[in-house]
Amino acid sequence: MIKHISISTFINTVFTIAVIAIIITFGLFINLDKQRHQIVQKNRYEMIAENFLSVFDKKPSKSQLNQLYKQYKVKLINNRQTKLKILNKGEELLFKRTYLGTYRIYLYKSEYYLYAQQLGYNLMLEDLHSNKYNIAIIILVLFLSLCTLLFLYIILKRKLFPLKYLDKEITKFSKGNLDIKIKTNSNDEIGEIAKNFNTAIALIRNQTESKKLFMRNMMHELKTPITKAMFIAETLEDEQSKIMLQKAFKRMDDIIKELATIERITSKTSVLYKEYNSFFNIYQKALEIMMIDSSNLSSKINDFTFEVDSSLFSVALKNLLDNGIKFSKDKKVTLIANCKRIDVISKGDKLKNKLDYYTEPFSQEEKRADGFGLGLYIVKTIVHMHGYKLKYFHKDNKNHFSIILA
């Protein structure tokens, strides 16, 4: 589970849990501390009450009582109405009866009162040194803890912010944009990654430009002499020599066309020019550019309309049909198409390797004189550019190459 969440989500989750944990911890602490405070206060008032009751037993004078009031920091409540309010409206925290007498502890308007009774004595005492429970300090500590945690969260998020920028730029790069340059002023690990990435992009950009320049120059330099050579071959009187030369030059011309197609579909500037078109129109265009006689082709088409780059998709379909005819046992191929899939079927043995092997450039079942090993690579690239899938299976001694549309 943790492996599949982003760093940002993980940090947010950890800090959220930390905040909740701190609040719960302080809540429990306040509850326990209140209980502790009440126990301390209770013990203090019990000690005061028992001391007064023991003194009452000795019939103290007024001056002796005043001395006790000062000693324990309490004040005698003489007003009858005040006494009645405390007794009737105050919260009785403790009632205890001993052999010396009885005493009660009251809480009234946030003040503590001790009511001691013994034969001949009935005193209501107000605590002048009441140690009230102060929650403000605890709330202040809680606030400072949360502020510290928030500060650390902000610092960490700012520290990791360059990762989002880095991810955004890498996404642009993955879509073919080689003109990006990641700006960073940090010297930490993220800064090092950004610098190394910039170096890698510059290297890839130089290699790409060199490849494009090489491909274009090579195709341009070869196209002209091949055309001239084919024209000269037409003038030869020896028919056999003429056919051999034309076949050789035609093969070279086909290689150049294949390389031009690859250069286009793998270029960072490659753009799909999609438009709604019927499959039958794509099929007709593929027949026009086929290098093999289409008389060996049978089709069963349930025509449909889809959004497609007609030029590229017709090349992919042409390559599938060419491969089917070239490498079938009877030099025949069947095309079945509907809005969900396109199947190219031909007789032949099952491929020795998985489909991924043949969709790599210059891969072939075996070295053949009439193949370049680029056909399925081009098909797969074009199909994936459209968001479709290329599948293969063998059934009833027939090879099935399928373009899954839906």
N, C-alpha and C positions, 0 to 999 in steps of 0.2 A: 504493500500500500504506500509506504513512505517513498519508495523508489519512483513512484509515478506522479508525485506532486512537485510543483515547481519550488525553487528556492524561496521566492517571494511568499508563496502560500505557506510554506513551512515556517518561515520567520514570523509571519503574521499569527499563525496558529500557536507557536511557542510563546510569543509575547502575550497573546490573549489568555492562554492557560496560566502564564506567570501572574498577570493582573488578577485573574479570578482567584488564584491560589493566595496571593497577598491579601486580598480583601477578606477571603474566608478565614485566613490565619489571624488577621487583626480582629475579626468578629469574634472568633473563639477566644482570643486573648482578652478582649474587653469583657466578655461574659465571665471568664474565669477570674479576671482581676476584680470585677465587681463583687463576686462571691467572696474573694479573699478580703476585700475591703470591709464587707459587711461583717465577716467573722472577726476581724481586728476591732471594729467598732463595738461589736457585741461584747467581746471580751473586756474591752475597756469599761463599758457601762456596767457590766456585771461586777467588775472589781470596785467601781465607785459605789454602786448600790450596796454591796455587801459591807463596805467600810462604813457607810452612813448608818446602816441598820445595826451594826455592832456598836457604833457610838451612841445610837438612840437608846440602847439597852443600859447605858451608863448615865442617863438623864443629863445630857450636856447643857451648858448654859448657852445663851444667845451668842456670846462672844466666841465660844468654842465652835459653834455652828458656822459663824462668819469666817472663822479661821479655816474650816473645812471647805467652805465655798471658794475661798481664794486658792487653797491648795489644789483642788481638783478643777479649778477654773469653770465653775458653774454659777448660775444666778438663780435665786429663789423667785418663783412666780407667785405673787401675792394676790393678784387680781382674779377674783372668782370667775368672772366671765371668760377670761383668757383660759383658765384651767378647763372650764366646761367645753370650750371650743376644741382644745387639744384632745380632751378625752372622747368627745363625740365625733370629731371630724379627722383627727389624726390617724395615721396608720400604725397599728400596734405591731411592733416588730418582735417583742418578747414579753412574755408574762411568766414570772417565776415566783414560787412560794417556797420559803425556807423556814427553819425553826426560829429565825430572828424576825421574820416578817415577810412581806411580799413587795415586789417591785415590777414595774412595767417600763418598757422603752417605746417611745412614740416618735414617728416622723411626721412633722407638720410644717408645710410650706418650706421644705428643704432644710429644716432645722430639727435637731435631735433633742428630745426631752426625756428626763428620767423621773418617774413617779414612784416614790418610796413610801410605804405605809407600815406603820407599827403602832401598837397601842399607845395612843397619846400623840402620835406624829403622823402627819399627812402632807408630805412635801412634794411640790412639782418643781423640778430643777431644769433650767435651760443650759445646754452645753455651750459655753462661750468659746471653747477651743475645738469646735466641731470640724473634724477633718473630712470635709465634703469630698465626694468622689469627683475628680476633675477629668472629664473625658477629652477636653480640648487638646491636651498635650498628646494624647494617643492619636487623635485625628490629625494633628499637625505632623506627627511622625509618619502616619499613613500617607498623608498628602506628599510629604517629601520623598517617601519611597516610590510612590507612583510617578512623581515628577522625574526622579532619577531613572526609573525604568523607561519612561517615555523618551527621555534624553538619549539613553542608550539605543532605543529603537530607531529614533531619527538618525542618529550617527551611523548605525548599521545600514539602514535603508539608503542613506546617501552614499555610503561606501560601496554598496552593491548596485547603485543606479547605473554606472557605466556598463554593467552586464546587459541591461535592457537595450542600451544603445548599441552595444556590440552585437547582440542577437538580431536587432533590427537591420543592421548593416550586413550581417552574414546572410540573412534571409534575402536581401537584395542581391547579394552575390550568388546565392543558390539559384536565383531566377535569371541569371545571365548578365547581371550588371557588373562589368569589370572596372568601371570608372569610379568606384567608391574608394574613400580613404578615411580611415577611422582616426578621429582626433582625440588625443588623450594627453593630459598633463601629469598623470599620476606615475609614480615609479614603483608601484606595488606589482603583485602578480597579474592583476587585470591589465595594468599598463603594459607589462611585458607581452601578454597575449595579444593585445592590440597592435603593438609594434611588429611582432612576428607575423601577425595576420596581414598587415600592410606589406611586409616584405614578400610574403607568399603571393598576394594579389599582384604585386608588381611583376614578379617572376612569371606568373601565369599569363598576365596581360602581354608581356613581351613574347612569350612562347606562342600565344594565340595569334598575335600579329604576324610573327614569323611564319607560322603555319599557313595563315591566310595568304600572305604574300607569295610563299612558295607554291601553294596550290594554284593560285591565279596565274602566276607566271608560267608554271609548268603546263597548265591547260592551254594557255594562250600560245605558248611556244610550240606545243605539239599539234594543236588543232590545224594550223596553217599547213605544215608539211604533210600531214595525213590527208588533208583534202587534196593537195596537189598530187600526192602519190596515188590516190584513188582515181584521180582524173587521168594520170599517166597510164595507170593499169588498164584503163578502158581502151587504150590505143594499141595494146599488145595483140599480136596476131595469134600467138599460142594460147588457145582457149584454156588449157589446163593451168598454165602459169598465171593467166589472168584471173581465174577463179581463186587460185591459192592466194595470190596477192590481195585480191579484193576481200577475201575472208580474213586475212591477217590484219588488213587496215581497218576493216569493219569491227573487228575485235578490239583494236586499240581505241577506236572512236567510242565504242560502247563503254570501255573502262573509263574514259574521260567523262562521259555522261554520268556514269555511276558516281565518280568522285565529285562531280559538280553537285549532284543531288545531296551527297553526304555533307559537303561543305555548306550547303544551304540549310539543311535541317539541324546541323550541329552548331551553326554560327550563333553567337550571342544576339545577333540582330534578327534572327529568324522569327517571323511573325506569321501566325495562322490567319489567312484571309478567309474567314468563314462566311458562308452564305447558305441559304436553304436551297437544296438541290435534290432532285430525285436520284435514287441509286442507279436507275437505268441509264441516266446521262453519264454518271461516273463510269459505269460499265462500258458504255460505248467509247468513252474517251480512253479507257484502258486498252480496248481492242485496237484503237488507232495507233498507239505507241508500242504495241507488243512486237517483240523481235522474232516471234515464232508464229507459224501459220495457225490462225484461230479456227481452222476447219476441224481441228481435233478437240474442240471445246464444246461442251453441251452445258446448258444452263436452265435453271428453274428459279425464276425470279418473281417474288411477290413484291412488286414495286412499292417503295415508300419514300418519303421525303425526310431529310435530316440536315442538320447544320454542319457543314463540312468545308474544308479547304479542297475544292475540286481538283486543283492541280496536283497537290501532294497525295491526296487519297487515291487518285487514279494511278499514280506511280506505285503506291503500296499494293493495290489490287493487281496491277500488271505484273509486279514481281512475284506475287503468289501464284498467279496463273502460269507465268513463265517457268517457275520452279516445278509446278505440278506436271507440266507437259514434258519438260526436259528430263526429269528423273523418274517418271512413271514407267512401268514395264511395257505398256501398250501405247505410250506417247499420247495419252488422252487424259482429259481432266474434266471434272463436273463441278459446276458452280451452283450452289443453293443459297438464296439470300432472302431474308425478310427483315422486319423492323427490329428484331432482337439479335440476330446473328448472321454472319456471312461465312459459309463453309466452302472451302476449296478441297475437293476429294480426288485422289488419284491412286491407282494400283501401285503397290510397292511394298518392300519389306519395312518393318518397323525400324525407326532411327536407332542407331546404336547408343546415342547419347541423349541427354535431356535437351529440351528446346532451348534452354539458356545457352548451351554450348554453340548452337548454330546461329543465334542472334548476336554473337560477337563478330566484329569485322574480320573478314578473311577466314572464316571458319567453314569447313566443308566436311561431308562424310568421308570423302576421299578426294584426292587430287584429280580434277577433271579438266578437260581441255575447253569445255564450254561453260564454265562458271568461274565467278570471281570471289565467291564467298562473301558478297556484300548484300545480296538480295534480301535475306531475312533480317539482317541488321537494319536495313532501310525500312522494311515493313514494320518491325517492332518500334522503331523510333517514331515513325509517323503515326502509328496506331496509338502509342502512349501520349503523343502530343495532343491528340484529340480526346484523351481521357478514356479510351477503350482498352480492351485486353486482348492479347494474342495467346491462343491456346492450341495445343496439339494432342491428338490421341490416335491410336492405331486400332482398327476394328475390321474384321472380315477381310484381311489381307489388303486393306486400303489405309492410306495416310489421310488424316483429316486435319487441315489447318483452319482454325476458326478465329474470326474477329468478333468478340462479344461486344455488342452495342448496348445492351441493357441487362 
